[in-house]
Amino acid sequence: MRRCWLLPVLALPGLADAHSFGRSYNLPVPLWLYAWAAAAALLLSFLLIGWFLTAQHSLRPSAGKALSEPWMRSLRQLLPLLRLFSVLLLLLSIVTGLLGSGDAYRNFNMTWFWIVFVLGFAYSTVLVGDLYAHVNPWATLAATVDRLLPNFSHGRLRYPNWLAYWPALGLYAGFIWLELFGRSNPHSLSLWLLTYTALNFAGVWLFGARCWFRYGEFFAVFLRLLALMAPLHYAHGSLRWRLPFSGLLAVRAEHPSLLLFVLFMLSSTAFDGLHATTPWFQVFWSEPLAWLRALAGQHPTEAYLKLRSIHLGFESLSLLLSPLLYLGAYLACLVVAKGLLNSPIPLRELALRFAYSLLPIAFVYHFTHYFTLLLTQGPAALALLSDPLGRGWNLIGTARFGRPLLPNMAWVWHTQVGLILFGHVVSVGLAHVEALRLFGNRRAALISQLPMLLLMMAFTVAGLWILAQPLQSG
């Protein structure tokens, strides 16, 4: 009975922005059984990887086989059209948000930006490589301005080395905050896209296009990291095949800000899943109530409007500090590994060398958390092409298309479990290969990865626990 006061708060509209299906799923077997099975599978994978991988497997991957020249010629001819298409989609997203319906489900820009671009295009990057680097609409617009205003994109200041990827990380954090707490609607999304366009122009004008789109434009950084896992990559003016995920072994994180970017990819998705659950909601709102009473001067349910801004600050701070929690756990594992081997390699070097082995985990967390949105809302993108302003038009005859796909929850859950486990197994393998490179022999590599294995197990169990929690609103 002590939590009955939560019920009216839970019923308040707009308090939660829960994803997925808005309710908990009754698992076919207890969660603890899934967790133990996943941990055991991860341990078995670690032993198999340690047994079969040798120092010879730690060699740098080859450049891969290039696509035939006819294919490359066709792709080069297609790129200008893709650049034009990306710019038109950006402009259409801005215009429809300013002039179209305020209904997020009827306006073109909400579905095309949040679902097709932020989710669909990001996931396709893991398959086709860094296409965004060639069709980035903001880079195309900057190049167009440069033709009208010579030297616009050459930059006025030399990009300082210490700044590294901090601008991209700051913008990425701001973007995630807007996604979770900004209560985006078609009009506000258009204003945000206009602001981001102006910011990109300012960055290009100040530091030059090459530096800004490498270090400052966070979509470019985010998608470039995802593209390292793709079986296709662009090198030496050609498109080449390679083993999936092998690109993560071809390069390393070059600065701590990039390590934090990777960790924020992981922690922000985990936080998004966690903050929508009832257990997290109760961290702030449930007993003990003494500090809330003292702060508000009355019962929390009666002082909801007064406490809402404090709750937002609490959640915002939790989001921004989340990568530091992951960083602490990550560094602690590396300190233990360093001590076990009495290794002279600096901790900073170890942290940067193993950073990219976390990317498969970050990707599967992101995919398992959001892929149902692609199935339920993604098909509507086709209909919205015919009616971008939400006025009941049917410009290209597709307005009746786009029925949502409603997957079976058992299928969703088992897909999520399988993908989370797969991502962790891949990360274990990548980390082991990197350890072989660093320490030179199988025994040292295995010992060094024992702390990381425990961390991977903890991530796996935590990820499954978050997915299985009831959401705070329906």
C-alpha positions in Angstrom: 0.0 0.0 0.0 2.9 2.3 0.5 3.2 2.8 -3.2 -0.4 3.5 -4.0 0.3 7.2 -4.3 2.2 6.4 -7.4 -0.9 5.5 -9.4 -2.2 9.0 -10.0 1.3 10.1 -11.0 1.6 7.2 -13.4 -1.7 8.2 -15.0 -0.6 11.8 -15.8 -0.3 12.2 -19.6 3.1 12.9 -21.1 5.1 11.9 -18.1 6.7 9.0 -19.9 7.9 8.6 -23.4 8.0 4.8 -23.4 9.2 2.9 -26.4 8.3 -0.5 -27.7 4.8 -1.8 -26.9 4.0 0.1 -23.7 3.6 -3.0 -21.5 5.7 -5.7 -20.0 6.0 -9.1 -21.7 5.5 -12.3 -19.7 8.6 -14.3 -20.5 8.1 -18.0 -21.5 10.7 -18.9 -18.9 12.0 -17.0 -15.9 14.5 -14.1 -16.6 17.1 -15.6 -14.4 17.2 -18.7 -16.6 17.7 -16.5 -19.7 20.5 -14.6 -17.8 22.3 -17.8 -16.8 22.0 -19.3 -20.2 23.3 -16.2 -21.9 26.2 -15.9 -19.4 27.1 -19.6 -19.9 27.0 -19.1 -23.7 29.3 -16.1 -23.4 31.7 -18.1 -21.2 31.7 -21.0 -23.7 32.3 -18.6 -26.6 35.2 -17.0 -24.7 36.8 -20.4 -24.1 36.4 -21.4 -27.8 37.7 -18.1 -29.0 40.7 -18.4 -26.7 41.4 -21.9 -27.9 41.1 -21.4 -31.6 42.4 -17.9 -32.1 46.2 -17.6 -32.3 48.6 -14.7 -32.8 48.4 -15.4 -36.5 44.7 -14.3 -36.5 45.7 -11.0 -35.0 47.3 -9.8 -38.2 45.9 -6.6 -39.7 43.0 -7.5 -42.1 43.7 -7.1 -45.8 42.2 -4.3 -47.9 39.7 -6.8 -49.3 38.5 -7.4 -52.8 37.3 -4.4 -54.8 34.1 -4.3 -56.7 34.4 -4.6 -60.4 34.8 -1.4 -62.5 31.3 -1.5 -64.1 29.8 -1.5 -60.6 32.1 1.3 -59.4 31.3 3.4 -62.5 27.5 3.0 -61.9 28.0 4.0 -58.2 30.0 7.1 -59.2 27.2 8.1 -61.5 24.6 7.5 -58.9 26.3 9.6 -56.1 25.3 13.0 -57.4 21.7 11.9 -57.5 21.9 10.5 -54.0 23.4 13.8 -52.7 20.6 15.8 -54.3 18.1 13.4 -52.9 19.5 13.7 -49.3 19.4 17.5 -49.6 15.8 17.5 -50.9 14.8 15.2 -48.0 16.4 17.6 -45.5 14.6 20.6 -47.0 11.3 18.7 -47.2 11.6 17.7 -43.6 12.1 21.4 -42.6 9.3 22.7 -44.8 6.7 20.1 -43.8 7.4 20.7 -40.2 6.8 24.4 -40.5 3.8 24.3 -42.9 2.3 20.8 -42.4 0.1 19.1 -39.8 1.1 19.2 -36.2 0.2 15.5 -35.8 3.5 13.6 -35.5 1.9 10.6 -37.3 0.6 12.6 -40.2 3.6 14.8 -40.9 6.4 13.7 -43.2 9.3 15.0 -41.1 8.8 13.0 -37.9 8.7 9.6 -39.6 11.4 10.3 -42.1 13.8 11.9 -39.7 13.4 9.8 -36.5 12.5 6.4 -38.1 13.9 6.3 -41.7 17.1 8.3 -41.1 18.1 8.0 -37.4 17.2 4.3 -37.3 16.9 2.8 -40.8 19.8 4.6 -42.4 22.0 3.9 -39.3 21.3 0.2 -39.4 21.8 0.1 -43.2 25.3 1.6 -42.6 26.3 -1.5 -40.8 25.7 -3.4 -44.1 26.7 -0.9 -46.9 29.4 1.1 -45.2 29.8 4.8 -44.7 27.6 6.0 -47.5 26.7 9.1 -45.4 30.3 10.4 -45.8 29.4 10.8 -49.6 25.8 12.0 -49.3 25.9 14.1 -46.1 23.3 16.8 -46.9 25.0 19.4 -44.7 28.3 18.7 -46.5 26.6 19.1 -49.9 25.0 22.3 -48.8 28.3 23.6 -47.5 30.0 22.7 -50.9 27.2 24.6 -52.7 27.7 27.7 -50.6 31.4 27.4 -51.2 30.7 27.8 -55.0 28.7 31.0 -54.3 31.1 32.3 -51.7 34.6 31.2 -52.5 36.7 29.9 -49.6 33.6 29.6 -47.4 34.5 26.0 -46.4 38.3 26.5 -46.1 38.1 27.6 -42.5 39.5 30.6 -40.6 41.1 28.8 -37.7 43.3 25.8 -37.4 41.4 23.0 -35.6 43.1 22.5 -32.2 44.2 19.0 -31.4 42.9 19.2 -27.9 39.4 19.8 -29.1 39.3 16.4 -30.9 35.8 14.8 -30.9 34.4 16.8 -28.0 32.1 18.9 -30.2 30.6 15.8 -31.7 30.2 14.2 -28.3 28.5 17.4 -27.0 26.1 17.6 -29.9 25.4 13.9 -29.7 24.5 14.2 -26.0 22.3 17.2 -26.8 20.6 15.2 -29.6 19.8 12.2 -27.2 18.5 14.7 -24.6 16.2 16.1 -27.2 15.1 12.6 -28.3 14.3 11.6 -24.7 13.1 14.8 -23.1 12.5 17.3 -25.8 9.0 16.2 -26.6 9.6 16.7 -30.3 6.8 17.6 -32.7 6.9 18.5 -36.4 7.4 22.2 -35.8 10.1 21.9 -33.2 11.9 19.3 -35.3 12.1 21.7 -38.2 13.5 24.4 -35.9 16.0 22.0 -34.6 17.1 21.0 -38.1 17.4 24.7 -39.1 19.5 25.3 -36.0 21.7 22.3 -36.7 22.2 23.4 -40.3 23.3 26.9 -39.1 25.6 25.3 -36.6 27.2 23.2 -39.3 27.7 26.2 -41.5 29.3 28.0 -38.6 31.6 25.1 -37.9 32.6 24.8 -41.6 33.2 28.5 -41.8 35.3 28.5 -38.7 37.3 25.3 -39.0 36.8 24.2 -42.6 34.7 21.4 -44.1 37.3 18.6 -43.8 37.9 19.1 -40.0 34.3 19.9 -39.1 32.8 16.9 -40.8 35.5 14.7 -39.3 35.4 15.9 -35.7 32.3 18.1 -35.1 29.3 16.8 -37.1 28.0 14.1 -34.8 26.0 12.2 -37.4 29.2 11.8 -39.4 31.1 10.5 -36.4 28.3 8.2 -35.3 27.7 6.7 -38.8 31.5 6.4 -39.4 31.8 4.3 -36.3 28.9 2.0 -37.3 30.4 1.7 -40.8 33.5 0.0 -39.3 31.4 -3.1 -38.8 30.2 -3.2 -42.4 31.3 -5.8 -44.9 31.7 -3.0 -47.5 34.1 -0.1 -47.1 35.5 2.7 -49.2 39.3 2.7 -49.6 41.7 4.0 -52.2 38.9 5.3 -54.4 37.1 2.0 -54.6 34.4 0.0 -52.8 35.8 -3.2 -51.3 34.6 -6.3 -49.5 35.9 -7.4 -46.2 34.9 -9.7 -43.3 32.1 -8.2 -41.2 33.4 -6.4 -38.1 37.0 -6.6 -39.3 37.1 -2.9 -39.9 37.1 -2.5 -36.1 40.5 -4.1 -36.0 41.9 -2.0 -38.8 41.9 1.3 -36.8 41.8 2.3 -33.2 40.2 5.1 -31.2 42.6 8.1 -31.5 41.5 10.2 -28.6 39.7 9.8 -25.2 36.8 11.9 -26.5 36.1 9.2 -29.1 36.2 6.5 -26.4 33.6 8.5 -24.5 31.5 8.8 -27.7 31.5 5.0 -28.1 30.6 4.6 -24.4 27.8 7.1 -24.7 26.4 5.2 -27.7 26.2 2.3 -25.3 25.1 4.1 -22.1 22.5 6.4 -23.7 20.6 3.4 -25.2 20.8 1.5 -21.9 19.5 4.6 -20.1 16.7 5.1 -22.6 15.5 1.5 -21.9 16.0 1.9 -18.2 14.4 5.3 -17.7 11.1 4.1 -19.3 10.8 1.3 -16.7 8.8 1.2 -13.5 11.8 0.4 -11.3 13.7 3.5 -12.5 10.6 5.6 -12.2 10.4 4.6 -8.6 14.0 5.6 -7.9 12.8 9.2 -7.8 9.1 9.0 -7.0 8.7 6.1 -4.5 9.5 5.8 -0.8 11.3 7.1 1.1 9.4 10.4 0.6 10.9 12.5 3.3 13.2 14.5 1.0 10.5 15.0 -1.5 8.1 16.3 1.2 10.8 18.5 2.6 11.5 19.9 -0.9 7.9 20.4 -2.0 6.3 21.1 1.3 3.5 18.7 0.5 2.7 15.2 -0.8 4.5 14.5 -4.1 1.3 13.7 -5.9 0.0 17.2 -4.9 3.3 18.9 -5.8 3.8 17.1 -9.2 4.1 20.3 -11.2 6.7 21.7 -8.8 8.7 18.5 -8.7 8.6 17.8 -12.5 11.4 20.2 -13.3 13.5 18.6 -10.6 12.7 15.2 -11.9 13.8 16.3 -15.4 17.1 17.6 -14.0 17.6 14.3 -12.2 17.1 12.4 -15.4 19.1 14.7 -17.5 22.1 14.5 -15.1 21.7 10.7 -15.0 21.9 10.6 -18.8 24.9 12.9 -19.1 26.8 11.0 -16.4 25.9 7.5 -17.7 29.0 7.2 -19.9 31.2 7.9 -16.9 29.7 5.0 -15.1 30.6 2.8 -18.1 34.0 4.4 -18.3 34.7 3.6 -14.7 33.8 -0.1 -15.1 35.7 -0.3 -18.3 38.9 1.2 -16.9 38.6 -0.9 -13.7 38.7 -4.0 -15.9 41.7 -2.8 -17.8 43.5 -1.9 -14.5 42.9 -5.4 -13.2 44.1 -6.9 -16.6 47.2 -4.7 -16.5 47.9 -5.8 -13.0 47.5 -9.5 -13.7 50.1 -9.3 -16.5 52.2 -6.7 -14.8 52.1 -4.9 -18.2 54.0 -1.7 -18.8 51.5 -0.5 -21.4 49.9 2.8 -20.2 46.2 2.6 -19.2 45.3 5.3 -21.8 46.8 3.1 -24.5 44.9 0.1 -23.4 41.6 2.0 -23.2 42.0 3.4 -26.7 43.1 0.0 -28.2 40.1 -1.9 -26.8 37.5 0.9 -27.3 36.2 -0.3 -30.7 35.6 -3.8 -29.4 32.6 -2.3 -27.5 30.9 -1.1 -30.7 29.1 -4.4 -31.6 27.5 -4.3 -28.1 26.5 -0.6 -28.6 24.9 -1.5 -32.0 22.9 -4.5 -30.8 21.6 -2.6 -27.8 20.5 0.2 -30.1 19.0 -2.2 -32.6 17.1 -4.4 -30.1 15.7 -1.4 -28.4 14.4 0.4 -31.5 13.9 -2.1 -34.3 10.2 -2.6 -33.5 9.7 1.1 -34.4 10.9 0.3 -37.9 8.3 -2.4 -38.2 5.4 -0.4 -36.7 6.1 3.1 -37.9 8.6 2.7 -40.8 6.1 1.5 -43.4 4.2 4.8 -43.0 7.1 6.6 -44.7 5.8 5.4 -48.1 2.4 6.8 -47.5 3.8 10.1 -46.2 5.6 10.7 -49.4 2.2 11.1 -51.1 0.9 13.3 -48.3 3.9 15.1 -46.7 1.9 17.9 -45.1 -0.8 15.7 -43.7 -3.6 17.3 -45.8 -5.2 14.2 -47.2 -3.3 14.3 -50.5 -2.2 11.3 -52.7 0.5 12.9 -54.9 2.3 9.8 -56.0 -0.4 7.2 -55.4 1.1 5.6 -52.2 -1.2 7.2 -49.6 -2.9 3.9 -48.9 0.3 2.0 -48.4 2.3 1.6 -45.3 0.3 -0.6 -42.9 2.3 -1.2 -39.7 3.8 -4.6 -39.1 2.9 -5.9 -35.6 5.3 -8.6 -34.7 4.6 -11.3 -32.1 6.1 -10.4 -28.8 7.6 -13.8 -28.3 9.5 -13.4 -31.6 10.6 -9.9 -30.5 11.9 -11.0 -27.2 13.9 -14.0 -28.6 15.3 -11.8 -31.3 16.4 -9.3 -28.8 18.0 -12.0 -26.6 19.8 -13.6 -29.6 21.1 -10.3 -30.9 22.4 -9.1 -27.5 24.2 -12.4 -27.0 25.6 -12.2 -30.6 26.9 -8.7 -30.1 28.7 -9.7 -26.9 30.3 -12.7 -28.4 31.6 -10.6 -31.3 33.0 -8.1 -28.9 34.7 -10.9 -26.9 36.3 -12.1 -30.1 37.5 -8.7 -31.2 38.9 -7.9 -27.8 40.8 -11.2 -27.8 42.3 -10.5 -31.2 43.4 -7.1 -29.9 44.9 -8.7 -26.8 46.9 -11.1 -29.0 48.3 -8.1 -30.8 49.2 -6.3 -27.6 50.5 -9.2 -25.5 51.8 -11.6 -28.2 50.7 -15.0 -26.9 47.5 -16.9 -26.2 48.0 -17.3 -22.4 48.6 -13.6 -21.8 45.7 -12.7 -24.0 43.3 -15.0 -22.2 44.4 -13.8 -18.8 44.0 -10.1 -19.8 40.5 -10.7 -21.0 39.1 -12.4 -17.9 38.1 -9.1 -16.3 36.5 -8.0 -19.6 34.6 -11.2 -19.8 33.0 -10.5 -16.5 32.1 -7.0 -17.7 30.6 -8.5 -20.8 28.5 -10.9 -18.7 27.3 -8.0 -16.6 26.3 -6.0 -19.7 24.5 -9.1 -21.1 22.5 -9.7 -17.9 21.8 -6.0 -17.4 20.6 -5.7 -21.0 18.2 -8.6 -20.7 16.9 -7.3 -17.3 16.1 -3.9 -18.8 14.3 -5.4 -21.8 12.2 -7.5 -19.4 11.1 -4.7 -17.1 7.5 -3.3 -17.2 7.2 0.1 -18.7 5.9 3.0 -16.7 3.0 3.9 -19.0 0.9 2.2 -21.6 
